[in-house]
């Protein structure tokens, strides 16, 4: 299964929904990077993604975006094949 990294905060409902969707697809491990407690991580996230909102999700090396992007990818049938790639 591909490696999943999610930039998140502790009180983000979209982060919770993204995690719930990923877990429903069989993702057992999500590397969470908390940007609310570490300003350097937030700066890295912004530089890496070009976005300031959370969640920001990576599957393997591919930047998916936020929860809405993840849900759209799932509706289009692209999430499961991406998750199945070795990671």
Backbone atoms as SQL, in Angstrom:
CREATE TABLE atoms (id INTEGER PRIMARY KEY, chain TEXT, resi INTEGER, resn TEXT, atom TEXT, x REAL, y REAL, z REAL);
INSERT INTO atoms VALUES
  (1, 'A', 1, 'UNK', 'N', 0.844, -1.179, 0.000),
  (2, 'A', 1, 'UNK', 'CA', 0.000, 0.000, 0.000),
  (3, 'A', 1, 'UNK', 'C', 0.889, 1.243, 0.000),
  (4, 'A', 2, 'UNK', 'N', 0.439, 2.265, -0.680),
  (5, 'A', 2, 'UNK', 'CA', 1.187, 3.516, -0.773),
  (6, 'A', 2, 'UNK', 'C', 1.257, 4.203, 0.587),
  (7, 'A', 3, 'UNK', 'N', 2.317, 4.954, 0.803),
  (8, 'A', 3, 'UNK', 'CA', 2.480, 5.721, 2.035),
  (9, 'A', 3, 'UNK', 'C', 1.572, 6.947, 1.984),
  (10, 'A', 4, 'UNK', 'N', 0.877, 7.212, 3.088),
  (11, 'A', 4, 'UNK', 'CA', -0.035, 8.355, 3.173),
  (12, 'A', 4, 'UNK', 'C', 0.483, 9.316, 4.235),
  (13, 'A', 5, 'UNK', 'N', 0.651, 10.578, 3.835),
  (14, 'A', 5, 'UNK', 'CA', 1.060, 11.637, 4.752),
  (15, 'A', 5, 'UNK', 'C', -0.032, 12.689, 4.737),
  (16, 'A', 6, 'UNK', 'N', -0.436, 13.120, 5.942),
  (17, 'A', 6, 'UNK', 'CA', -1.473, 14.144, 6.027),
  (18, 'A', 6, 'UNK', 'C', -1.013, 15.243, 6.972),
  (19, 'A', 7, 'UNK', 'N', -0.927, 16.447, 6.433),
  (20, 'A', 7, 'UNK', 'CA', -0.693, 17.627, 7.265),
  (21, 'A', 7, 'UNK', 'C', -2.033, 17.978, 7.893),
  (22, 'A', 8, 'UNK', 'N', -2.040, 18.172, 9.217),
  (23, 'A', 8, 'UNK', 'CA', -3.306, 18.353, 9.922),
  (24, 'A', 8, 'UNK', 'C', -3.129, 19.236, 11.151),
  (25, 'A', 9, 'UNK', 'N', -4.273, 19.582, 11.744),
  (26, 'A', 9, 'UNK', 'CA', -4.292, 20.237, 13.046),
  (27, 'A', 9, 'UNK', 'C', -5.146, 19.372, 13.971),
  (28, 'A', 10, 'UNK', 'N', -5.125, 19.701, 15.248),
  (29, 'A', 10, 'UNK', 'CA', -5.853, 18.909, 16.221),
  (30, 'A', 10, 'UNK', 'C', -7.356, 19.105, 16.212),
  (31, 'A', 11, 'UNK', 'N', -7.838, 20.203, 15.653),
  (32, 'A', 11, 'UNK', 'CA', -9.274, 20.510, 15.707),
  (33, 'A', 11, 'UNK', 'C', -9.859, 20.744, 14.312),
  (34, 'A', 12, 'UNK', 'N', -9.463, 19.945, 13.366),
  (35, 'A', 12, 'UNK', 'CA', -9.876, 20.129, 11.969),
  (36, 'A', 12, 'UNK', 'C', -10.894, 19.057, 11.576),
  (37, 'A', 13, 'UNK', 'N', -12.169, 19.427, 11.382),
  (38, 'A', 13, 'UNK', 'CA', -13.160, 18.418, 10.997),
  (39, 'A', 13, 'UNK', 'C', -12.878, 17.800, 9.629),
  (40, 'A', 14, 'UNK', 'N', -12.292, 18.565, 8.716),
  (41, 'A', 14, 'UNK', 'CA', -11.967, 17.999, 7.405),
  (42, 'A', 14, 'UNK', 'C', -10.843, 16.974, 7.505),
  (43, 'A', 15, 'UNK', 'N', -9.941, 17.172, 8.464),
  (44, 'A', 15, 'UNK', 'CA', -8.877, 16.195, 8.697),
  (45, 'A', 15, 'UNK', 'C', -9.485, 14.879, 9.190),
  (46, 'A', 16, 'UNK', 'N', -10.459, 14.983, 10.080),
  (47, 'A', 16, 'UNK', 'CA', -11.146, 13.794, 10.603),
  (48, 'A', 16, 'UNK', 'C', -11.869, 13.069, 9.472),
  (49, 'A', 17, 'UNK', 'N', -12.557, 13.813, 8.619),
  (50, 'A', 17, 'UNK', 'CA', -13.278, 13.192, 7.502),
  (51, 'A', 17, 'UNK', 'C', -12.309, 12.542, 6.523),
  (52, 'A', 18, 'UNK', 'N', -11.176, 13.180, 6.262),
  (53, 'A', 18, 'UNK', 'CA', -10.184, 12.612, 5.361),
  (54, 'A', 18, 'UNK', 'C', -9.634, 11.312, 5.940),
  (55, 'A', 19, 'UNK', 'N', -9.322, 11.329, 7.232),
  (56, 'A', 19, 'UNK', 'CA', -8.810, 10.112, 7.865),
  (57, 'A', 19, 'UNK', 'C', -9.849, 9.004, 7.812),
  (58, 'A', 20, 'UNK', 'N', -11.103, 9.340, 8.072),
  (59, 'A', 20, 'UNK', 'CA', -12.180, 8.347, 8.034),
  (60, 'A', 20, 'UNK', 'C', -12.298, 7.730, 6.638),
  (61, 'A', 21, 'UNK', 'N', -12.237, 8.556, 5.603),
  (62, 'A', 21, 'UNK', 'CA', -12.320, 8.046, 4.236),
  (63, 'A', 21, 'UNK', 'C', -11.138, 7.135, 3.924),
  (64, 'A', 22, 'UNK', 'N', -9.940, 7.563, 4.287),
  (65, 'A', 22, 'UNK', 'CA', -8.748, 6.747, 4.029),
  (66, 'A', 22, 'UNK', 'C', -8.821, 5.415, 4.771),
  (67, 'A', 23, 'UNK', 'N', -9.250, 5.438, 6.006),
  (68, 'A', 23, 'UNK', 'CA', -9.367, 4.194, 6.793),
  (69, 'A', 23, 'UNK', 'C', -10.415, 3.266, 6.176),
  (70, 'A', 24, 'UNK', 'N', -11.501, 3.841, 5.637),
  (71, 'A', 24, 'UNK', 'CA', -12.536, 3.013, 5.006),
  (72, 'A', 24, 'UNK', 'C', -12.010, 2.320, 3.756),
  (73, 'A', 25, 'UNK', 'N', -10.936, 2.842, 3.197),
  (74, 'A', 25, 'UNK', 'CA', -10.313, 2.245, 2.012),
  (75, 'A', 25, 'UNK', 'C', -9.183, 1.297, 2.392),
  (76, 'A', 26, 'UNK', 'N', -9.028, 1.037, 3.691),
  (77, 'A', 26, 'UNK', 'CA', -8.039, 0.060, 4.138),
  (78, 'A', 26, 'UNK', 'C', -6.695, 0.623, 4.538),
  (79, 'A', 27, 'UNK', 'N', -6.578, 1.932, 4.598),
  (80, 'A', 27, 'UNK', 'CA', -5.303, 2.533, 5.002),
  (81, 'A', 27, 'UNK', 'C', -5.142, 2.347, 6.511),
  (82, 'A', 28, 'UNK', 'N', -4.126, 1.596, 6.895),
  (83, 'A', 28, 'UNK', 'CA', -3.896, 1.314, 8.313),
  (84, 'A', 28, 'UNK', 'C', -2.988, 2.350, 8.955),
  (85, 'A', 29, 'UNK', 'N', -2.090, 2.918, 8.170),
  (86, 'A', 29, 'UNK', 'CA', -1.124, 3.862, 8.727),
  (87, 'A', 29, 'UNK', 'C', -1.153, 5.181, 7.964),
  (88, 'A', 30, 'UNK', 'N', -1.384, 6.250, 8.704),
  (89, 'A', 30, 'UNK', 'CA', -1.361, 7.599, 8.146),
  (90, 'A', 30, 'UNK', 'C', -0.335, 8.386, 8.952),
  (91, 'A', 31, 'UNK', 'N', 0.667, 8.905, 8.273),
  (92, 'A', 31, 'UNK', 'CA', 1.651, 9.735, 8.950),
  (93, 'A', 31, 'UNK', 'C', 1.064, 11.128, 9.044),
  (94, 'A', 32, 'UNK', 'N', 0.754, 11.548, 10.272),
  (95, 'A', 32, 'UNK', 'CA', 0.165, 12.870, 10.481),
  (96, 'A', 32, 'UNK', 'C', 1.256, 13.845, 10.898),
  (97, 'A', 33, 'UNK', 'N', 1.275, 14.973, 10.227),
  (98, 'A', 33, 'UNK', 'CA', 2.204, 16.046, 10.549),
  (99, 'A', 33, 'UNK', 'C', 1.365, 17.178, 11.110),
  (100, 'A', 34, 'UNK', 'N', 1.502, 17.423, 12.401),
  (101, 'A', 34, 'UNK', 'CA', 0.713, 18.461, 13.062),
  (102, 'A', 34, 'UNK', 'C', 1.341, 19.827, 12.807),
  (103, 'A', 35, 'UNK', 'N', 0.614, 20.679, 12.117),
  (104, 'A', 35, 'UNK', 'CA', 1.135, 22.008, 11.783),
  (105, 'A', 35, 'UNK', 'C', 0.670, 23.075, 12.762),
  (106, 'A', 36, 'UNK', 'N', -0.266, 22.734, 13.652),
  (107, 'A', 36, 'UNK', 'CA', -0.734, 23.710, 14.622),
  (108, 'A', 36, 'UNK', 'C', 0.219, 23.860, 15.803),
  (109, 'A', 37, 'UNK', 'N', 1.025, 22.856, 16.045),
  (110, 'A', 37, 'UNK', 'CA', 1.948, 22.906, 17.173),
  (111, 'A', 37, 'UNK', 'C', 3.392, 23.163, 16.746),
  (112, 'A', 38, 'UNK', 'N', 3.622, 23.270, 15.448),
  (113, 'A', 38, 'UNK', 'CA', 4.988, 23.462, 14.958),
  (114, 'A', 38, 'UNK', 'C', 4.982, 24.418, 13.759),
  (115, 'A', 39, 'UNK', 'N', 5.304, 25.694, 13.982),
  (116, 'A', 39, 'UNK', 'CA', 5.299, 26.672, 12.888),
  (117, 'A', 39, 'UNK', 'C', 6.243, 26.310, 11.741),
  (118, 'A', 40, 'UNK', 'N', 7.328, 25.619, 12.043),
  (119, 'A', 40, 'UNK', 'CA', 8.253, 25.212, 10.981),
  (120, 'A', 40, 'UNK', 'C', 7.602, 24.185, 10.049),
  (121, 'A', 41, 'UNK', 'N', 6.822, 23.274, 10.631),
  (122, 'A', 41, 'UNK', 'CA', 6.112, 22.288, 9.799),
  (123, 'A', 41, 'UNK', 'C', 5.058, 22.977, 8.935),
  (124, 'A', 42, 'UNK', 'N', 4.369, 23.971, 9.495),
  (125, 'A', 42, 'UNK', 'CA', 3.383, 24.715, 8.691),
  (126, 'A', 42, 'UNK', 'C', 4.077, 25.407, 7.517),
  (127, 'A', 43, 'UNK', 'N', 5.244, 26.002, 7.768),
  (128, 'A', 43, 'UNK', 'CA', 5.987, 26.671, 6.699),
  (129, 'A', 43, 'UNK', 'C', 6.422, 25.660, 5.640),
  (130, 'A', 44, 'UNK', 'N', 6.862, 24.466, 6.072),
  (131, 'A', 44, 'UNK', 'CA', 7.253, 23.422, 5.112),
  (132, 'A', 44, 'UNK', 'C', 6.058, 22.981, 4.284),
  (133, 'A', 45, 'UNK', 'N', 4.902, 22.812, 4.961),
  (134, 'A', 45, 'UNK', 'CA', 3.688, 22.414, 4.248),
  (135, 'A', 45, 'UNK', 'C', 3.328, 23.451, 3.191),
  (136, 'A', 46, 'UNK', 'N', 3.344, 24.712, 3.572),
  (137, 'A', 46, 'UNK', 'CA', 2.983, 25.784, 2.643),
  (138, 'A', 46, 'UNK', 'C', 3.937, 25.823, 1.467),
  (139, 'A', 47, 'UNK', 'N', 5.217, 25.667, 1.734),
  (140, 'A', 47, 'UNK', 'CA', 6.205, 25.676, 0.652),
  (141, 'A', 47, 'UNK', 'C', 6.024, 24.450, -0.250),
  (142, 'A', 48, 'UNK', 'N', 5.774, 23.303, 0.352),
  (143, 'A', 48, 'UNK', 'CA', 5.665, 22.053, -0.411),
  (144, 'A', 48, 'UNK', 'C', 4.389, 21.998, -1.247),
  (145, 'A', 49, 'UNK', 'N', 3.271, 22.494, -0.684),
  (146, 'A', 49, 'UNK', 'CA', 1.979, 22.342, -1.350),
  (147, 'A', 49, 'UNK', 'C', 1.482, 23.607, -2.043),
  (148, 'A', 50, 'UNK', 'N', 1.994, 24.764, -1.608),
  (149, 'A', 50, 'UNK', 'CA', 1.479, 26.019, -2.124),
  (150, 'A', 50, 'UNK', 'C', 0.143, 26.392, -1.497),
  (151, 'A', 51, 'UNK', 'N', -0.264, 25.664, -0.470),
  (152, 'A', 51, 'UNK', 'CA', -1.547, 25.901, 0.197),
  (153, 'A', 51, 'UNK', 'C', -1.325, 26.111, 1.692),
  (154, 'A', 52, 'UNK', 'N', -2.281, 26.790, 2.319),
  (155, 'A', 52, 'UNK', 'CA', -2.166, 27.086, 3.750),
  (156, 'A', 52, 'UNK', 'C', -3.199, 26.359, 4.592),
  (157, 'A', 53, 'UNK', 'N', -4.168, 25.711, 3.958),
  (158, 'A', 53, 'UNK', 'CA', -5.240, 25.051, 4.704),
  (159, 'A', 53, 'UNK', 'C', -4.918, 23.576, 4.934),
  (160, 'A', 54, 'UNK', 'N', -5.575, 23.014, 5.938),
  (161, 'A', 54, 'UNK', 'CA', -5.439, 21.590, 6.215),
  (162, 'A', 54, 'UNK', 'C', -6.793, 20.922, 6.042),
  (163, 'A', 55, 'UNK', 'N', -6.793, 19.647, 5.732),
  (164, 'A', 55, 'UNK', 'CA', -5.632, 18.797, 5.561),
  (165, 'A', 55, 'UNK', 'C', -4.986, 19.002, 4.204),
  (166, 'A', 56, 'UNK', 'N', -3.739, 18.632, 4.120),
  (167, 'A', 56, 'UNK', 'CA', -3.032, 18.493, 2.855),
  (168, 'A', 56, 'UNK', 'C', -2.529, 17.059, 2.838),
  (169, 'A', 57, 'UNK', 'N', -2.910, 16.328, 1.821),
  (170, 'A', 57, 'UNK', 'CA', -2.698, 14.884, 1.797),
  (171, 'A', 57, 'UNK', 'C', -1.782, 14.510, 0.644),
  (172, 'A', 58, 'UNK', 'N', -0.829, 13.653, 0.961),
  (173, 'A', 58, 'UNK', 'CA', 0.051, 13.041, -0.030),
  (174, 'A', 58, 'UNK', 'C', -0.170, 11.547, -0.004),
  (175, 'A', 59, 'UNK', 'N', -0.282, 10.960, -1.173),
  (176, 'A', 59, 'UNK', 'CA', -0.292, 9.510, -1.307),
  (177, 'A', 59, 'UNK', 'C', 0.915, 9.185, -2.162),
  (178, 'A', 60, 'UNK', 'N', 1.862, 8.484, -1.554),
  (179, 'A', 60, 'UNK', 'CA', 3.160, 8.319, -2.196),
  (180, 'A', 60, 'UNK', 'C', 3.778, 9.693, -2.351),
  (181, 'A', 61, 'UNK', 'N', 4.237, 10.019, -3.533),
  (182, 'A', 61, 'UNK', 'CA', 4.819, 11.340, -3.804),
  (183, 'A', 61, 'UNK', 'C', 3.803, 12.304, -4.409),
  (184, 'A', 62, 'UNK', 'N', 2.572, 11.833, -4.610),
  (185, 'A', 62, 'UNK', 'CA', 1.549, 12.652, -5.272),
  (186, 'A', 62, 'UNK', 'C', 0.769, 13.491, -4.264),
  (187, 'A', 63, 'UNK', 'N', 0.717, 14.788, -4.509),
  (188, 'A', 63, 'UNK', 'CA', -0.077, 15.687, -3.675),
  (189, 'A', 63, 'UNK', 'C', -1.523, 15.599, -4.125),
  (190, 'A', 64, 'UNK', 'N', -2.382, 15.168, -3.215),
  (191, 'A', 64, 'UNK', 'CA', -3.804, 15.026, -3.519),
  (192, 'A', 64, 'UNK', 'C', -4.527, 16.343, -3.294),
  (193, 'A', 65, 'UNK', 'N', -4.158, 17.040, -2.231),
  (194, 'A', 65, 'UNK', 'CA', -4.830, 18.280, -1.846),
  (195, 'A', 65, 'UNK', 'C', -5.547, 18.073, -0.532),
  (196, 'A', 66, 'UNK', 'N', -6.708, 18.700, -0.383),
  (197, 'A', 66, 'UNK', 'CA', -7.479, 18.613, 0.849),
  (198, 'A', 66, 'UNK', 'C', -8.540, 17.532, 0.796),
  (199, 'A', 67, 'UNK', 'N', -9.438, 17.579, 1.772),
  (200, 'A', 67, 'UNK', 'CA', -10.482, 16.559, 1.859),
  (201, 'A', 67, 'UNK', 'C', -11.357, 16.535, 0.613),
  (202, 'A', 68, 'UNK', 'N', -11.772, 17.704, 0.141),
  (203, 'A', 68, 'UNK', 'CA', -12.651, 17.751, -1.038),
  (204, 'A', 68, 'UNK', 'C', -11.964, 17.124, -2.256),
  (205, 'A', 69, 'UNK', 'N', -10.662, 17.357, -2.397),
  (206, 'A', 69, 'UNK', 'CA', -9.906, 16.759, -3.498),
  (207, 'A', 69, 'UNK', 'C', -9.839, 15.240, -3.340),
  (208, 'A', 70, 'UNK', 'N', -9.627, 14.788, -2.105),
  (209, 'A', 70, 'UNK', 'CA', -9.570, 13.352, -1.820),
  (210, 'A', 70, 'UNK', 'C', -10.905, 12.693, -2.129),
  (211, 'A', 71, 'UNK', 'N', -12.000, 13.310, -1.694),
  (212, 'A', 71, 'UNK', 'CA', -13.336, 12.761, -1.940),
  (213, 'A', 71, 'UNK', 'C', -13.654, 12.730, -3.437),
  (214, 'A', 72, 'UNK', 'N', -13.245, 13.765, -4.163),
  (215, 'A', 72, 'UNK', 'CA', -13.474, 13.795, -5.613),
  (216, 'A', 72, 'UNK', 'C', -12.677, 12.693, -6.303),
  (217, 'A', 73, 'UNK', 'N', -11.456, 12.484, -5.865),
  (218, 'A', 73, 'UNK', 'CA', -10.629, 11.412, -6.420),
  (219, 'A', 73, 'UNK', 'C', -11.293, 10.063, -6.184),
  (220, 'A', 74, 'UNK', 'N', -11.858, 9.876, -4.990),
  (221, 'A', 74, 'UNK', 'CA', -12.552, 8.633, -4.673),
  (222, 'A', 74, 'UNK', 'C', -13.787, 8.467, -5.558),
  (223, 'A', 75, 'UNK', 'N', -14.588, 9.519, -5.717),
  (224, 'A', 75, 'UNK', 'CA', -15.791, 9.433, -6.558),
  (225, 'A', 75, 'UNK', 'C', -15.448, 9.109, -8.011),
  (226, 'A', 76, 'UNK', 'N', -14.295, 9.597, -8.464),
  (227, 'A', 76, 'UNK', 'CA', -13.864, 9.351, -9.840),
  (228, 'A', 76, 'UNK', 'C', -13.225, 7.972, -10.018),
  (229, 'A', 77, 'UNK', 'N', -13.086, 7.231, -8.905),
  (230, 'A', 77, 'UNK', 'CA', -12.511, 5.891, -8.987),
  (231, 'A', 77, 'UNK', 'C', -11.000, 5.856, -8.972),
  (232, 'A', 78, 'UNK', 'N', -10.365, 6.954, -8.637),
  (233, 'A', 78, 'UNK', 'CA', -8.907, 7.003, -8.684),
  (234, 'A', 78, 'UNK', 'C', -8.194, 6.776, -7.369),
  (235, 'A', 79, 'UNK', 'N', -8.936, 6.767, -6.259),
  (236, 'A', 79, 'UNK', 'CA', -8.281, 6.660, -4.960),
  (237, 'A', 79, 'UNK', 'C', -7.747, 5.257, -4.701),
  (238, 'A', 80, 'UNK', 'N', -8.555, 4.256, -4.869),
  (239, 'A', 80, 'UNK', 'CA', -8.122, 2.891, -4.560),
  (240, 'A', 80, 'UNK', 'C', -6.917, 2.451, -5.386),
  (241, 'A', 81, 'UNK', 'N', -6.891, 2.687, -6.720),
  (242, 'A', 81, 'UNK', 'CA', -5.697, 2.314, -7.476),
  (243, 'A', 81, 'UNK', 'C', -4.438, 3.044, -6.990),
  (244, 'A', 82, 'UNK', 'N', -4.583, 4.300, -6.606),
  (245, 'A', 82, 'UNK', 'CA', -3.443, 5.074, -6.113),
  (246, 'A', 82, 'UNK', 'C', -2.943, 4.494, -4.789),
  (247, 'A', 83, 'UNK', 'N', -3.875, 4.128, -3.928),
  (248, 'A', 83, 'UNK', 'CA', -3.492, 3.551, -2.638),
  (249, 'A', 83, 'UNK', 'C', -2.831, 2.179, -2.810),
  (250, 'A', 84, 'UNK', 'N', -3.200, 1.461, -3.859),
  (251, 'A', 84, 'UNK', 'CA', -2.656, 0.121, -4.080),
  (252, 'A', 84, 'UNK', 'C', -1.218, 0.130, -4.584),
  (253, 'A', 85, 'UNK', 'N', -0.740, 1.287, -5.030),
  (254, 'A', 85, 'UNK', 'CA', 0.645, 1.348, -5.513),
  (255, 'A', 85, 'UNK', 'C', 1.597, 1.089, -4.357),
  (256, 'A', 86, 'UNK', 'N', 2.712, 0.404, -4.641),
  (257, 'A', 86, 'UNK', 'CA', 3.672, 0.158, -3.560),
  (258, 'A', 86, 'UNK', 'C', 4.232, 1.461, -3.027),
  (259, 'A', 87, 'UNK', 'N', 4.454, 1.501, -1.750),
  (260, 'A', 87, 'UNK', 'CA', 4.926, 2.751, -1.224),
  (261, 'A', 87, 'UNK', 'C', 5.870, 2.597, -0.117);
